[in-house]
Amino acid sequence: MLRIIALGLTGLTLLTSAPAQAAPKGCPPGLAKKGTGCQPPGLAKKQGIYHRGDYIHGDHTILRNPGRYGLDPDGTYYRVGDRLYRVDHDTREVLDLIGAAAAVLD
């Protein structure tokens, strides 16, 4: 972000820039913002990594009786790989990443 500060009537302008954010070496800025460890989105989805707003398609397991694990008993939860997600029952949209399935289910 570039900030322009005008001082007085002489037209003196000072240009400053905001501090740069660090990204993994060789990672494009747009991909660094995704939070997938600099993995392309297609590869991240193949590995079962979904984010809020994504739709889960493909291989998943529905968690039955979520109240038994201290989760909202009326919620819908999917296990994809080693991760547990709370999803919208009708659309399969990811609402929250609960965490590692082993930590929740054990």
Legacy VTK file of the C-alpha trace (Angstrom):
# vtk DataFile Version 3.0
C-alpha trace
ASCII
DATASET POLYDATA
POINTS 106 float
0.000 0.000 0.000
1.347 3.405 -0.896
0.547 6.413 1.277
0.920 9.979 0.070
1.287 12.707 2.662
1.119 16.350 1.557
2.875 18.862 3.809
1.973 22.549 3.753
1.330 24.686 0.690
4.730 24.166 -0.918
3.625 20.987 -2.656
6.121 18.834 -0.765
5.001 15.215 -0.911
6.390 12.302 1.072
5.915 8.784 -0.248
5.965 5.869 2.158
5.051 2.247 1.717
3.543 -0.244 4.146
5.752 -3.062 5.420
5.955 -6.063 3.100
4.495 -9.319 4.325
6.685 -12.385 4.249
5.646 -15.304 2.067
7.318 -18.654 1.549
10.273 -18.324 -0.811
9.129 -18.626 -4.417
5.432 -18.418 -3.511
3.359 -15.933 -5.576
1.645 -13.287 -3.379
-1.877 -14.378 -4.341
-1.175 -17.994 -3.465
0.508 -16.999 -0.201
-2.765 -15.332 0.896
-4.701 -18.604 0.467
-3.153 -20.189 3.550
-2.512 -23.574 1.917
1.236 -23.568 2.423
1.783 -22.316 -1.124
0.011 -25.305 -2.656
-2.088 -24.684 -5.774
-5.831 -24.847 -4.961
-6.400 -27.989 -7.052
-3.644 -29.860 -5.246
-4.873 -28.708 -1.856
-8.379 -30.023 -2.604
-6.986 -33.365 -3.778
-5.327 -33.679 -0.394
-8.620 -32.937 1.392
-7.825 -29.373 2.422
-10.930 -27.212 2.333
-11.507 -23.675 3.580
-14.613 -21.819 4.730
-16.858 -21.270 1.721
-15.537 -24.260 -0.273
-17.893 -27.068 -1.238
-16.955 -30.634 -0.359
-17.331 -32.978 -3.291
-15.986 -36.465 -3.590
-14.733 -38.784 -0.910
-15.917 -37.945 2.609
-17.402 -39.667 5.652
-20.395 -38.288 7.521
-19.885 -38.140 11.294
-22.835 -39.761 13.033
-23.824 -38.685 16.573
-21.580 -35.573 16.772
-22.865 -34.807 20.297
-20.965 -37.857 21.488
-17.713 -36.010 20.677
-18.683 -32.703 22.273
-19.855 -31.179 18.974
-23.213 -29.564 18.187
-25.616 -32.516 17.968
-27.670 -30.702 15.311
-24.639 -29.901 13.143
-23.487 -31.792 10.063
-19.854 -32.881 10.130
-17.742 -34.476 7.403
-14.434 -36.219 7.776
-12.160 -35.752 4.754
-8.807 -37.448 5.156
-7.541 -36.558 8.613
-9.606 -33.361 8.958
-13.071 -32.748 10.361
-15.341 -30.037 8.911
-18.702 -28.573 9.928
-20.723 -28.206 6.727
-24.104 -26.953 5.595
-26.369 -30.004 5.450
-27.996 -29.062 2.129
-25.176 -27.476 0.129
-22.052 -29.172 1.593
-20.475 -25.720 1.992
-17.699 -25.687 4.589
-18.713 -23.560 7.563
-15.754 -24.350 9.850
-12.642 -26.473 10.042
-12.965 -28.276 13.352
-9.442 -29.696 13.307
-7.617 -32.971 13.078
-10.145 -35.783 13.188
-7.951 -37.908 15.461
-7.865 -35.162 18.110
-11.657 -34.784 18.103
-12.729 -38.402 17.676
-10.281 -40.063 20.077
LINES 1 107
106 0 1 2 3 4 5 6 7 8 9 10 11 12 13 14 15 16 17 18 19 20 21 22 23 24 25 26 27 28 29 30 31 32 33 34 35 36 37 38 39 40 41 42 43 44 45 46 47 48 49 50 51 52 53 54 55 56 57 58 59 60 61 62 63 64 65 66 67 68 69 70 71 72 73 74 75 76 77 78 79 80 81 82 83 84 85 86 87 88 89 90 91 92 93 94 95 96 97 98 99 100 101 102 103 104 105
